[in-house]
Amino acid sequence: MGVVLRTDRLTKRFDRLTAVEDLDLEVREGEVFGFIGPNGAGKTTTLRLLCALISPTSGRAEVAGFRLGSEDERIRASVGILTEQPGLYERQSAEENLLFFAALFGLAPAIARDQTERYLRLMSSSSTSPRPGSIPTRRGRFASSSRRSAARAAPSSSARTIWTRPTGSATASRSSAAR
């Protein structure tokens, strides 16, 4: 299996604070990798670096075969990130949220539409709740916060999703459905 994530002395400094220092790691396809540590240890900063949301101070990284710093748009289009606070827009429908974030990920409109349809079908087919309106619909809302959060990461066309709090309310069946 190939390498999907590699860093070489990856470092991020904010003025005098070094948040990440000389990080070397390699993650292969199919592996599950996680960071565990206290608040302020650099976990979130590392994830933001690897998703090309911020630039490193020094060092190198390759994510999904794309080089950090020169192929950042391609990294963002190939990796979904699920943060603790997903930043969804409550007034928008499920479909509108998915299309909005697909555009932010830089997906072409046709791909964005296909991915949106895919995730709307996926989330409705994995529903265990019989309540009307509890599944995402074209005009409806996501019923649970875990579905809203998962949908935020969904527009990426890849199977790679980075979770910042994977042990929250997402169930194993829904997590496997999202892969």
OpenMM code with the backbone's topology and positions (N, CA, C; nanometers):
from openmm import Vec3, app, unit

residues = "MET GLY VAL VAL LEU ARG THR ASP ARG LEU THR LYS ARG PHE ASP ARG LEU THR ALA VAL GLU ASP LEU ASP LEU GLU VAL ARG GLU GLY GLU VAL PHE GLY PHE ILE GLY PRO ASN GLY ALA GLY LYS THR THR THR LEU ARG LEU LEU CYS ALA LEU ILE SER PRO THR SER GLY ARG ALA GLU VAL ALA GLY PHE ARG LEU GLY SER GLU ASP GLU ARG ILE ARG ALA SER VAL GLY ILE LEU THR GLU GLN PRO GLY LEU TYR GLU ARG GLN SER ALA GLU GLU ASN LEU LEU PHE PHE ALA ALA LEU PHE GLY LEU ALA PRO ALA ILE ALA ARG ASP GLN THR GLU ARG TYR LEU ARG LEU MET SER SER SER SER THR SER PRO ARG PRO GLY SER ILE PRO THR ARG ARG GLY ARG PHE ALA SER SER SER ARG ARG SER ALA ALA ARG ALA ALA PRO SER SER SER ALA ARG THR ILE TRP THR ARG PRO THR GLY SER ALA THR ALA SER ARG SER SER ALA ALA ARG".split()
positions = [
    Vec3(0.0834, -0.1187, 0.0000),
    Vec3(0.0000, 0.0000, 0.0000),
    Vec3(0.0873, 0.1243, 0.0000),
    Vec3(0.0407, 0.2250, -0.0728),
    Vec3(0.1180, 0.3458, -0.0883),
    Vec3(0.1067, 0.4415, 0.0289),
    Vec3(0.1976, 0.5357, 0.0320),
    Vec3(0.1998, 0.6394, 0.1356),
    Vec3(0.0979, 0.7464, 0.0986),
    Vec3(0.0090, 0.7809, 0.1925),
    Vec3(-0.0895, 0.8865, 0.1681),
    Vec3(-0.0570, 1.0145, 0.2434),
    Vec3(0.0339, 1.0045, 0.3401),
    Vec3(0.0728, 1.1215, 0.4185),
    Vec3(0.2171, 1.1050, 0.4613),
    Vec3(0.2980, 1.2068, 0.4314),
    Vec3(0.4385, 1.2029, 0.4722),
    Vec3(0.4807, 1.3449, 0.5092),
    Vec3(0.5465, 1.3572, 0.6230),
    Vec3(0.6033, 1.4865, 0.6614),
    Vec3(0.7522, 1.4697, 0.6866),
    Vec3(0.8241, 1.5763, 0.6644),
    Vec3(0.9684, 1.5784, 0.6858),
    Vec3(1.0040, 1.7092, 0.7556),
    Vec3(1.0301, 1.6998, 0.8854),
    Vec3(1.0695, 1.8150, 0.9681),
    Vec3(0.9678, 1.9300, 0.9593),
    Vec3(0.8410, 1.8959, 0.9525),
    Vec3(0.7341, 1.9955, 0.9420),
    Vec3(0.7287, 2.0794, 1.0699),
    Vec3(0.7314, 2.2099, 1.0523),
    Vec3(0.7361, 2.3035, 1.1654),
    Vec3(0.6415, 2.4191, 1.1408),
    Vec3(0.5750, 2.4631, 1.2475),
    Vec3(0.4906, 2.5827, 1.2403),
    Vec3(0.5157, 2.6665, 1.3646),
    Vec3(0.5532, 2.7916, 1.3406),
    Vec3(0.5742, 2.8874, 1.4491),
    Vec3(0.4770, 3.0025, 1.4331),
    Vec3(0.4280, 3.0513, 1.5447),
    Vec3(0.3479, 3.1727, 1.5510),
    Vec3(0.4267, 3.2704, 1.6375),
    Vec3(0.4921, 3.3651, 1.5737),
    Vec3(0.5823, 3.4571, 1.6440),
    Vec3(0.6832, 3.3761, 1.7257),
    Vec3(0.6792, 3.3869, 1.8571),
    Vec3(0.7757, 3.3158, 1.9424),
    Vec3(0.7293, 3.1763, 1.9844),
    Vec3(0.6051, 3.1435, 1.9557),
    Vec3(0.5493, 3.0135, 1.9940),
    Vec3(0.5717, 2.9112, 1.8828),
    Vec3(0.6349, 2.8001, 1.9168),
    Vec3(0.6501, 2.6895, 1.8231),
    Vec3(0.5390, 2.5899, 1.8522),
    Vec3(0.4434, 2.5806, 1.7603),
    Vec3(0.3272, 2.4924, 1.7798),
    Vec3(0.3573, 2.3496, 1.7345),
    Vec3(0.4335, 2.3352, 1.6271),
    Vec3(0.4730, 2.2048, 1.5733),
    Vec3(0.6202, 2.2155, 1.5385),
    Vec3(0.6991, 2.1173, 1.5850),
    Vec3(0.8430, 2.1257, 1.5608),
    Vec3(0.8993, 1.9956, 1.5047),
    Vec3(0.9552, 2.0052, 1.3852),
    Vec3(1.0266, 1.8940, 1.3210),
    Vec3(0.9481, 1.7633, 1.3192),
    Vec3(0.8229, 1.7696, 1.2788),
    Vec3(0.7377, 1.6509, 1.2739),
    Vec3(0.7747, 1.5641, 1.1542),
    Vec3(0.8088, 1.4395, 1.1820),
    Vec3(0.8344, 1.3393, 1.0791),
    Vec3(0.7335, 1.2275, 1.0989),
    Vec3(0.6551, 1.1997, 0.9963),
    Vec3(0.5639, 1.0860, 1.0044),
    Vec3(0.5311, 1.0367, 0.8658),
    Vec3(0.4821, 0.9128, 0.8641),
    Vec3(0.4415, 0.8496, 0.7389),
    Vec3(0.3191, 0.7641, 0.7680),
    Vec3(0.2134, 0.7845, 0.6894),
    Vec3(0.0909, 0.7067, 0.7034),
    Vec3(0.0630, 0.6433, 0.5672),
    Vec3(0.0404, 0.5134, 0.5709),
    Vec3(0.0133, 0.4394, 0.4475),
    Vec3(-0.1366, 0.4228, 0.4261),
    Vec3(-0.1732, 0.3994, 0.3028),
    Vec3(-0.3126, 0.3764, 0.2659),
    Vec3(-0.3715, 0.2646, 0.3519),
    Vec3(-0.4914, 0.2883, 0.4053),
    Vec3(-0.5594, 0.1895, 0.4875),
    Vec3(-0.5282, 0.1981, 0.6352),
    Vec3(-0.4267, 0.2718, 0.6740),
    Vec3(-0.3928, 0.2877, 0.8150),
    Vec3(-0.4793, 0.3953, 0.8784),
    Vec3(-0.5020, 0.3807, 1.0067),
    Vec3(-0.5698, 0.4831, 1.0854),
    Vec3(-0.4644, 0.5410, 1.1780),
    Vec3(-0.4528, 0.6725, 1.1785),
    Vec3(-0.3492, 0.7397, 1.2559),
    Vec3(-0.4136, 0.8480, 1.3395),
    Vec3(-0.3669, 0.8682, 1.4606),
    Vec3(-0.4245, 0.9716, 1.5447),
    Vec3(-0.3208, 1.0400, 1.6303),
    Vec3(-0.3540, 1.1615, 1.6712),
    Vec3(-0.2720, 1.2373, 1.7650),
    Vec3(-0.3441, 1.2396, 1.8983),
    Vec3(-0.2719, 1.2115, 2.0042),
    Vec3(-0.3266, 1.2206, 2.1385),
    Vec3(-0.2335, 1.3103, 2.2178),
    Vec3(-0.2903, 1.4051, 2.2902),
    Vec3(-0.2072, 1.4920, 2.3719),
    Vec3(-0.2907, 1.5990, 2.4376),
    Vec3(-0.2296, 1.6710, 2.5279),
    Vec3(-0.3024, 1.7752, 2.6008),
    Vec3(-0.3332, 1.8956, 2.5110),
    Vec3(-0.4246, 1.9789, 2.5574),
    Vec3(-0.4520, 2.1037, 2.4865),
    Vec3(-0.3213, 2.1814, 2.4708),
    Vec3(-0.3042, 2.2388, 2.3529),
    Vec3(-0.1845, 2.3183, 2.3276),
    Vec3(-0.0653, 2.2383, 2.2790),
    Vec3(-0.0833, 2.1090, 2.2553),
    Vec3(0.0278, 2.0241, 2.2127),
    Vec3(0.0583, 2.0357, 2.0633),
    Vec3(-0.0303, 2.0999, 1.9861),
    Vec3(-0.0068, 2.1175, 1.8430),
    Vec3(-0.0874, 2.0248, 1.7539),
    Vec3(-0.1810, 1.9507, 1.8104),
    Vec3(-0.2609, 1.8566, 1.7308),
    Vec3(-0.3428, 1.9281, 1.6230),
    Vec3(-0.4197, 2.0275, 1.6630),
    Vec3(-0.5051, 2.0990, 1.5676),
    Vec3(-0.4210, 2.1758, 1.4661),
    Vec3(-0.3122, 2.2350, 1.5097),
    Vec3(-0.2235, 2.3062, 1.4173),
    Vec3(-0.1689, 2.2097, 1.3128),
    Vec3(-0.1305, 2.0902, 1.3561),
    Vec3(-0.0801, 1.9902, 1.2618),
    Vec3(-0.1870, 1.9541, 1.1595),
    Vec3(-0.3092, 1.9323, 1.2047),
    Vec3(-0.4176, 1.8990, 1.1119),
    Vec3(-0.4439, 2.0133, 1.0150),
    Vec3(-0.4412, 2.1353, 1.0646),
    Vec3(-0.4611, 2.2508, 0.9756),
    Vec3(-0.3493, 2.2593, 0.8722),
    Vec3(-0.2274, 2.2268, 0.9118),
    Vec3(-0.1163, 2.2226, 0.8166),
    Vec3(-0.1405, 2.1162, 0.7102),
    Vec3(-0.1762, 1.9950, 0.7554),
    Vec3(-0.1916, 1.8828, 0.6631),
    Vec3(-0.3095, 1.8986, 0.5678),
    Vec3(-0.4050, 1.9800, 0.6046),
    Vec3(-0.5196, 2.0075, 0.5168),
    Vec3(-0.4977, 2.1336, 0.4337),
    Vec3(-0.3776, 2.1880, 0.4390),
    Vec3(-0.3401, 2.3069, 0.3613),
    Vec3(-0.4267, 2.4275, 0.3970),
    Vec3(-0.4645, 2.4375, 0.5232),
    Vec3(-0.5407, 2.5533, 0.5692),
    Vec3(-0.4491, 2.6629, 0.6204),
    Vec3(-0.3293, 2.6258, 0.6635),
    Vec3(-0.2252, 2.7210, 0.7020),
    Vec3(-0.0938, 2.6715, 0.6425),
    Vec3(0.0024, 2.7611, 0.6310),
    Vec3(0.1313, 2.7269, 0.5711),
    Vec3(0.2336, 2.6945, 0.6788),
    Vec3(0.3223, 2.6002, 0.6497),
    Vec3(0.4271, 2.5700, 0.7470),
    Vec3(0.5338, 2.6796, 0.7498),
    Vec3(0.6017, 2.6885, 0.8613),
    Vec3(0.7163, 2.7783, 0.8718),
    Vec3(0.8352, 2.7161, 0.7995),
    Vec3(0.8498, 2.5852, 0.8160),
    Vec3(0.9566, 2.5124, 0.7471),
    Vec3(0.9185, 2.3650, 0.7394),
    Vec3(1.0004, 2.2912, 0.6689),
    Vec3(0.9747, 2.1493, 0.6513),
    Vec3(0.8893, 2.1227, 0.5288),
    Vec3(0.8613, 1.9938, 0.5066),
    Vec3(0.7852, 1.9530, 0.3886),
    Vec3(0.6773, 1.8532, 0.4285),
    Vec3(0.5749, 1.8474, 0.3438),
    Vec3(0.4706, 1.7467, 0.3625),
    Vec3(0.4114, 1.7120, 0.2271),
    Vec3(0.3692, 1.5871, 0.2157),
    Vec3(0.2973, 1.5407, 0.0979),
    Vec3(0.1707, 1.4727, 0.1480),
    Vec3(0.0572, 1.5167, 0.0955),
    Vec3(-0.0729, 1.4656, 0.1367),
    Vec3(-0.1462, 1.4171, 0.0120),
    Vec3(-0.1852, 1.2912, 0.0126),
    Vec3(-0.2590, 1.2321, -0.1000),
    Vec3(-0.1823, 1.2474, -0.2312),
    Vec3(-0.0501, 1.2454, -0.2222),
    Vec3(0.0330, 1.2587, -0.3409),
    Vec3(0.0587, 1.4014, -0.3843),
    Vec3(0.0089, 1.4992, -0.3104),
    Vec3(0.0262, 1.6403, -0.3457),
    Vec3(0.1171, 1.7092, -0.2449),
    Vec3(0.1990, 1.7988, -0.2948),
    Vec3(0.2994, 1.8657, -0.2124),
    Vec3(0.2417, 1.9902, -0.1453),
    Vec3(0.2555, 1.9945, -0.0126),
    Vec3(0.2113, 2.1103, 0.0651),
    Vec3(0.2921, 2.2324, 0.0231),
    Vec3(0.2214, 2.3417, -0.0018),
    Vec3(0.2875, 2.4660, -0.0401),
    Vec3(0.2817, 2.4941, -0.1886),
    Vec3(0.2772, 2.3890, -0.2706),
    Vec3(0.2696, 2.4116, -0.4152),
    Vec3(0.1434, 2.3520, -0.4770),
    Vec3(0.0781, 2.2599, -0.4070),
    Vec3(-0.0439, 2.1987, -0.4586),
    Vec3(-0.1545, 2.2021, -0.3531),
    Vec3(-0.1630, 2.3140, -0.2836),
    Vec3(-0.2579, 2.3263, -0.1720),
    Vec3(-0.4033, 2.3098, -0.2148),
    Vec3(-0.4406, 2.3645, -0.3280),
    Vec3(-0.5799, 2.3500, -0.3747),
    Vec3(-0.6135, 2.2032, -0.3991),
    Vec3(-0.5186, 2.1294, -0.4535),
    Vec3(-0.5421, 1.9874, -0.4799),
    Vec3(-0.5504, 1.9079, -0.3490),
    Vec3(-0.4728, 1.9483, -0.2486),
    Vec3(-0.4824, 1.8839, -0.1176),
    Vec3(-0.6208, 1.9082, -0.0592),
    Vec3(-0.6651, 2.0337, -0.0609),
    Vec3(-0.7964, 2.0662, -0.0043),
    Vec3(-0.9089, 1.9946, -0.0778),
    Vec3(-0.8923, 1.9720, -0.2083),
    Vec3(-0.9956, 1.9019, -0.2850),
    Vec3(-0.9939, 1.7510, -0.2610),
    Vec3(-0.8831, 1.6987, -0.2093),
    Vec3(-0.8726, 1.5533, -0.1931),
    Vec3(-0.8877, 1.5058, -0.0492),
    Vec3(-0.8931, 1.5982, 0.0455),
    Vec3(-0.9014, 1.5611, 0.1866),
    Vec3(-1.0187, 1.6335, 0.2506),
    Vec3(-1.1045, 1.5587, 0.3186),
    Vec3(-1.2118, 1.6207, 0.3959),
    Vec3(-1.1667, 1.6341, 0.5397),
    Vec3(-1.2035, 1.7431, 0.6040),
    Vec3(-1.1689, 1.7602, 0.7445),
    Vec3(-1.2962, 1.7790, 0.8244),
    Vec3(-1.3059, 1.7051, 0.9326),
    Vec3(-1.4207, 1.7140, 1.0216),
    Vec3(-1.3732, 1.7746, 1.1521),
    Vec3(-1.4100, 1.8977, 1.1752),
    Vec3(-1.3672, 1.9672, 1.2956),
    Vec3(-1.4739, 1.9561, 1.4036),
    Vec3(-1.4336, 1.9889, 1.5254),
    Vec3(-1.5272, 1.9818, 1.6372),
    Vec3(-1.6450, 2.0766, 1.6161),
    Vec3(-1.6185, 2.1916, 1.5589),
    Vec3(-1.7239, 2.2872, 1.5268),
    Vec3(-1.7275, 2.3004, 1.3753),
    Vec3(-1.8226, 2.2352, 1.3105),
    Vec3(-1.8184, 2.2217, 1.1659),
    Vec3(-1.8420, 2.3486, 1.0858),
    Vec3(-1.8986, 2.4523, 1.1439),
    Vec3(-1.9180, 2.5769, 1.0711),
    Vec3(-2.0223, 2.5678, 0.9613),
    Vec3(-2.1244, 2.4875, 0.9817),
    Vec3(-2.2325, 2.4801, 0.8837),
    Vec3(-2.3278, 2.5972, 0.9033),
    Vec3(-2.4029, 2.6255, 0.8012),
    Vec3(-2.4975, 2.7356, 0.8052),
    Vec3(-2.6367, 2.6799, 0.8288),
    Vec3(-2.6890, 2.7055, 0.9467),
    Vec3(-2.8157, 2.6463, 0.9888),
    Vec3(-2.9333, 2.6861, 0.9001),
    Vec3(-2.9266, 2.8017, 0.8388),
    Vec3(-3.0388, 2.8468, 0.7556),
    Vec3(-3.0380, 2.7835, 0.6170),
    Vec3(-2.9285, 2.7203, 0.5814),
    Vec3(-2.9214, 2.6542, 0.4521),
    Vec3(-2.9678, 2.5101, 0.4650),
    Vec3(-3.0205, 2.4579, 0.3565),
    Vec3(-3.0604, 2.3170, 0.3543),
    Vec3(-2.9356, 2.2300, 0.3506),
    Vec3(-2.9571, 2.1005, 0.3671),
    Vec3(-2.8476, 2.0040, 0.3572),
    Vec3(-2.7783, 2.0172, 0.2216),
    Vec3(-2.8563, 2.0216, 0.1172),
    Vec3(-2.8002, 2.0323, -0.0174),
    Vec3(-2.7218, 2.1619, -0.0345),
    Vec3(-2.7760, 2.2721, 0.0125),
    Vec3(-2.7069, 2.4006, -0.0006),
    Vec3(-2.5736, 2.4010, 0.0749),
    Vec3(-2.5710, 2.3421, 0.1943),
    Vec3(-2.4464, 2.3334, 0.2700),
    Vec3(-2.3424, 2.2507, 0.1955),
    Vec3(-2.3837, 2.1356, 0.1442),
    Vec3(-2.2903, 2.0498, 0.0725),
    Vec3(-2.2348, 2.1188, -0.0522),
    Vec3(-2.3204, 2.1827, -0.1282),
    Vec3(-2.2749, 2.2529, -0.2492),
    Vec3(-2.1827, 2.3697, -0.2148),
    Vec3(-2.2145, 2.4401, -0.1079),
    Vec3(-2.1314, 2.5530, -0.0647),
    Vec3(-1.9898, 2.5056, -0.0304),
    Vec3(-1.9806, 2.4002, 0.0519),
    Vec3(-1.8485, 2.3530, 0.0916),
    Vec3(-1.7755, 2.2843, -0.0230),
    Vec3(-1.8475, 2.2235, -0.1147),
    Vec3(-1.7837, 2.1667, -0.2335),
    Vec3(-1.7158, 2.2777, -0.3132),
    Vec3(-1.7820, 2.3921, -0.3256),
    Vec3(-1.7214, 2.5062, -0.3955),
    Vec3(-1.5971, 2.5552, -0.3216),
    Vec3(-1.6036, 2.5585, -0.1878),
    Vec3(-1.4865, 2.6001, -0.1104),
    Vec3(-1.3703, 2.5035, -0.1278),
    Vec3(-1.4019, 2.3735, -0.1444),
    Vec3(-1.2986, 2.2737, -0.1672),
    Vec3(-1.2428, 2.2832, -0.3091),
    Vec3(-1.3067, 2.3631, -0.3949),
    Vec3(-1.2585, 2.3812, -0.5303),
    Vec3(-1.3052, 2.2748, -0.6274),
    Vec3(-1.4106, 2.2025, -0.5936),
    Vec3(-1.4614, 2.0996, -0.6842),
    Vec3(-1.5356, 2.1646, -0.8009),
    Vec3(-1.5203, 2.1070, -0.9181),
    Vec3(-1.5927, 2.1532, -1.0358),
    Vec3(-1.7423, 2.1360, -1.0104),
    Vec3(-1.8271, 2.2225, -1.0672),
    Vec3(-1.9712, 2.2147, -1.0410),
    Vec3(-2.0330, 2.0769, -1.0657),
    Vec3(-1.9940, 2.0084, -1.1718),
    Vec3(-2.0512, 1.8762, -1.2002),
    Vec3(-2.0097, 1.7750, -1.0929),
    Vec3(-1.8842, 1.7799, -1.0505),
    Vec3(-1.8369, 1.6898, -0.9447),
    Vec3(-1.9044, 1.7248, -0.8130),
    Vec3(-1.9183, 1.8540, -0.7854),
    Vec3(-1.9854, 1.8985, -0.6634),
    Vec3(-2.1282, 1.8454, -0.6582),
    Vec3(-2.1988, 1.8533, -0.7689),
    Vec3(-2.3366, 1.8038, -0.7751),
    Vec3(-2.3400, 1.6524, -0.7518),
    Vec3(-2.2489, 1.5788, -0.8178),
    Vec3(-2.2443, 1.4330, -0.7998),
    Vec3(-2.2143, 1.3956, -0.6551),
    Vec3(-2.1160, 1.4626, -0.5941),
    Vec3(-2.0807, 1.4321, -0.4548),
    Vec3(-2.1950, 1.4676, -0.3605),
    Vec3(-2.2621, 1.5785, -0.3869),
    Vec3(-2.3757, 1.6185, -0.3036),
    Vec3(-2.4848, 1.5126, -0.3097),
    Vec3(-2.5194, 1.4683, -0.4294),
    Vec3(-2.6209, 1.3643, -0.4452),
    Vec3(-2.5783, 1.2365, -0.3740),
    Vec3(-2.4519, 1.2014, -0.3873),
    Vec3(-2.3997, 1.0801, -0.3241),
    Vec3(-2.4161, 1.0868, -0.1728),
    Vec3(-2.3789, 1.1974, -0.1121),
    Vec3(-2.3855, 1.2075, 0.0337),
    Vec3(-2.5279, 1.2230, 0.0848),
    Vec3(-2.6134, 1.2859, 0.0076),
    Vec3(-2.7537, 1.2913, 0.0488),
    Vec3(-2.8135, 1.1509, 0.0500),
    Vec3(-2.7824, 1.0707, -0.0532),
    Vec3(-2.8298, 0.9318, -0.0563),
    Vec3(-2.7673, 0.8503, 0.0559),
    Vec3(-2.6377, 0.8658, 0.0771),
    Vec3(-2.5664, 0.7908, 0.1797),
    Vec3(-2.6236, 0.8186, 0.3179),
    Vec3(-2.6442, 0.9439, 0.3502),
    Vec3(-2.6942, 0.9788, 0.4822),
    Vec3(-2.8383, 0.9327, 0.5012),
    Vec3(-2.9178, 0.9372, 0.3969),
    Vec3(-3.0551, 0.8917, 0.4143),
    Vec3(-3.0613, 0.7397, 0.4236),
    Vec3(-2.9752, 0.6672, 0.3532),
    Vec3(-2.9787, 0.5215, 0.3590),
    Vec3(-2.9196, 0.4673, 0.4876),
    Vec3(-2.8378, 0.5463, 0.5584),
    Vec3(-2.7794, 0.4976, 0.6833),
    Vec3(-2.8607, 0.5407, 0.8039),
    Vec3(-2.9736, 0.6033, 0.7805),
    Vec3(-3.0561, 0.6503, 0.8917),
    Vec3(-3.1168, 0.5338, 0.9676),
    Vec3(-3.1142, 0.5450, 1.1011),
    Vec3(-3.1796, 0.4444, 1.1831),
    Vec3(-3.3030, 0.5033, 1.2499),
    Vec3(-3.3324, 0.6288, 1.2202),
    Vec3(-3.4451, 0.6954, 1.2841),
    Vec3(-3.5638, 0.6988, 1.1894),
    Vec3(-3.6809, 0.6526, 1.2344),
    Vec3(-3.7975, 0.6516, 1.1474),
    Vec3(-3.8710, 0.7853, 1.1434),
    Vec3(-3.8283, 0.8832, 1.2220),
    Vec3(-3.9008, 1.0100, 1.2279),
    Vec3(-3.8992, 1.0813, 1.0932),
    Vec3(-4.0141, 1.1336, 1.0494),
    Vec3(-4.0155, 1.2132, 0.9262),
    Vec3(-3.9253, 1.3350, 0.9428),
    Vec3(-3.8513, 1.3661, 0.8398),
    Vec3(-3.7647, 1.4834, 0.8438),
    Vec3(-3.6348, 1.4612, 0.9186),
    Vec3(-3.6070, 1.3383, 0.9631),
    Vec3(-3.4857, 1.3134, 1.0394),
    Vec3(-3.3665, 1.2843, 0.9486),
    Vec3(-3.3892, 1.2737, 0.8200),
    Vec3(-3.2809, 1.2495, 0.7262),
    Vec3(-3.2630, 1.3736, 0.6400),
    Vec3(-3.1432, 1.3922, 0.5875),
    Vec3(-3.1234, 1.5090, 0.5032),
    Vec3(-3.2020, 1.4961, 0.3737),
    Vec3(-3.2664, 1.6001, 0.3373),
    Vec3(-3.3388, 1.6029, 0.2109),
    Vec3(-3.2923, 1.7240, 0.1329),
    Vec3(-3.3353, 1.7296, 0.0117),
    Vec3(-3.2943, 1.8397, -0.0727),
    Vec3(-3.3242, 1.9745, -0.0079),
    Vec3(-3.4399, 1.9870, 0.0508),
    Vec3(-3.4774, 2.1133, 0.1131),
    Vec3(-3.4667, 2.1095, 0.2651),
    Vec3(-3.4466, 1.9886, 0.3199),
    Vec3(-3.4463, 1.9721, 0.4650),
    Vec3(-3.3122, 2.0019, 0.5283),
    Vec3(-3.3073, 1.9797, 0.6565),
    Vec3(-3.1875, 2.0031, 0.7356),
    Vec3(-3.1313, 1.8696, 0.7811),
    Vec3(-3.0059, 1.8687, 0.8214),
    Vec3(-2.9483, 1.7507, 0.8834),
    Vec3(-3.0045, 1.7438, 1.0248),
    Vec3(-3.0524, 1.6271, 1.0627),
    Vec3(-3.1218, 1.6125, 1.1905),
    Vec3(-3.0280, 1.6118, 1.3094),
    Vec3(-2.9135, 1.5496, 1.2989),
    Vec3(-2.8245, 1.5407, 1.4144),
    Vec3(-2.6968, 1.6182, 1.3892),
    Vec3(-2.6328, 1.6600, 1.4968),
    Vec3(-2.5090, 1.7356, 1.4828),
    Vec3(-2.3987, 1.6496, 1.4224),
    Vec3(-2.3998, 1.5180, 1.4504),
    Vec3(-2.2952, 1.4328, 1.3940),
    Vec3(-2.3105, 1.4220, 1.2422),
    Vec3(-2.4346, 1.4181, 1.1929),
    Vec3(-2.4552, 1.4150, 1.0473),
    Vec3(-2.4174, 1.5484, 0.9843),
    Vec3(-2.4510, 1.6562, 1.0510),
    Vec3(-2.4107, 1.7870, 0.9986),
    Vec3(-2.2591, 1.7946, 0.9903),
    Vec3(-2.1922, 1.7486, 1.0953),
    Vec3(-2.0459, 1.7532, 1.0981),
    Vec3(-1.9859, 1.6650, 0.9902),
    Vec3(-2.0365, 1.5439, 0.9756),
    Vec3(-1.9844, 1.4535, 0.8737),
    Vec3(-2.0059, 1.5110, 0.7346),
    Vec3(-2.1195, 1.5741, 0.7144),
    Vec3(-2.1489, 1.6327, 0.5833),
    Vec3(-2.0531, 1.7457, 0.5502),
    Vec3(-2.0048, 1.8143, 0.6499),
    Vec3(-1.9113, 1.9250, 0.6282),
    Vec3(-1.7830, 1.8751, 0.5617),
    Vec3(-1.7428, 1.7534, 0.5958),
    Vec3(-1.6220, 1.6950, 0.5384),
    Vec3(-1.6489, 1.6227, 0.4077),
    Vec3(-1.7737, 1.6010, 0.3749),
    Vec3(-1.8125, 1.5149, 0.2637),
    Vec3(-1.7785, 1.5634, 0.1240),
    Vec3(-1.7769, 1.6920, 0.0922),
    Vec3(-1.7618, 1.7294, -0.0483),
    Vec3(-1.6353, 1.6811, -0.1156),
    Vec3(-1.5309, 1.6546, -0.0399),
    Vec3(-1.4107, 1.6023, -0.1005),
    Vec3(-1.4430, 1.4730, -0.1738),
    Vec3(-1.3789, 1.4524, -0.2861),
    Vec3(-1.4094, 1.3333, -0.3655),
    Vec3(-1.3295, 1.2116, -0.3212),
    Vec3(-1.2558, 1.2242, -0.2121),
    Vec3(-1.1708, 1.1135, -0.1703),
    Vec3(-1.2300, 1.0362, -0.0542),
    Vec3(-1.1616, 0.9305, -0.0182),
    Vec3(-1.2004, 0.8514, 0.0989),
    Vec3(-1.1238, 0.8977, 0.2218),
    Vec3(-1.0426, 1.0023, 0.2088),
    Vec3(-0.9631, 1.0494, 0.3206),
    Vec3(-1.0385, 1.1567, 0.3958),
    Vec3(-1.0659, 1.1309, 0.5221),
    Vec3(-1.1300, 1.2307, 0.6065),
    Vec3(-1.0504, 1.2418, 0.7345),
    Vec3(-1.0200, 1.3636, 0.7729),
    Vec3(-0.9466, 1.3890, 0.8955),
    Vec3(-1.0457, 1.4355, 0.9998),
    Vec3(-1.0532, 1.3626, 1.1103),
    Vec3(-1.1466, 1.3913, 1.2183),
    Vec3(-1.0687, 1.4520, 1.3340),
    Vec3(-1.1165, 1.5623, 1.3924),
    Vec3(-1.0462, 1.6181, 1.5066),
    Vec3(-1.0965, 1.5635, 1.6385),
    Vec3(-1.2180, 1.5108, 1.6432),
    Vec3(-1.2735, 1.4488, 1.7643),
    Vec3(-1.3529, 1.3260, 1.7222),
    Vec3(-1.2845, 1.2199, 1.6775),
    Vec3(-1.3556, 1.1070, 1.6184),
    Vec3(-1.4385, 1.0259, 1.7161),
    Vec3(-1.4205, 1.0419, 1.8436),
    Vec3(-1.4929, 0.9576, 1.9382),
    Vec3(-1.6167, 1.0254, 1.9917),
    Vec3(-1.6614, 1.1312, 1.9273),
    Vec3(-1.7810, 1.2018, 1.9700),
    Vec3(-1.9059, 1.1206, 1.9440),
    Vec3(-2.0096, 1.1838, 1.8927),
    Vec3(-2.1388, 1.1167, 1.8808),
    Vec3(-2.1552, 1.0357, 1.7518),
    Vec3(-2.0572, 1.0346, 1.6644),
    Vec3(-2.0703, 0.9563, 1.5419),
    Vec3(-2.0632, 0.8078, 1.5765),
    Vec3(-2.1582, 0.7320, 1.5293),
    Vec3(-2.1616, 0.5895, 1.5585),
    Vec3(-2.0751, 0.5136, 1.4608),
    Vec3(-2.0386, 0.3939, 1.4976),
    Vec3(-1.9535, 0.3115, 1.4102),
    Vec3(-2.0204, 0.2860, 1.2764),
    Vec3(-2.1524, 0.2616, 1.2760),
    Vec3(-2.2196, 0.2317, 1.1497),
    Vec3(-2.2195, 0.3538, 1.0582),
    Vec3(-2.2391, 0.4695, 1.1144),
    Vec3(-2.2384, 0.5911, 1.0317),
    Vec3(-2.0970, 0.6231, 0.9871),
    Vec3(-1.9982, 0.6006, 1.0735),
    Vec3(-1.8599, 0.6248, 1.0349),
    Vec3(-1.8202, 0.5341, 0.9188),
    Vec3(-1.8588, 0.4064, 0.9248),
    Vec3(-1.8241, 0.3168, 0.8162),
    Vec3(-1.9016, 0.3527, 0.6904),
    Vec3(-2.0222, 0.4027, 0.7036),
    Vec3(-2.1001, 0.4425, 0.5864),
    Vec3(-2.0368, 0.5614, 0.5173),
    Vec3(-1.9685, 0.6463, 0.5922),
    Vec3(-1.9085, 0.7670, 0.5343),
    Vec3(-1.7778, 0.7388, 0.4624),
    Vec3(-1.7213, 0.6206, 0.4808),
    Vec3(-1.5926, 0.5901, 0.4169),
    Vec3(-1.6076, 0.5629, 0.2709),
] * unit.nanometer
topology = app.Topology()
chain = topology.addChain("A")
for resn in residues:
    res = topology.addResidue(resn, chain)
    for name in ("N", "CA", "C"):
        topology.addAtom(name, app.Element.getBySymbol(name[0]), res)
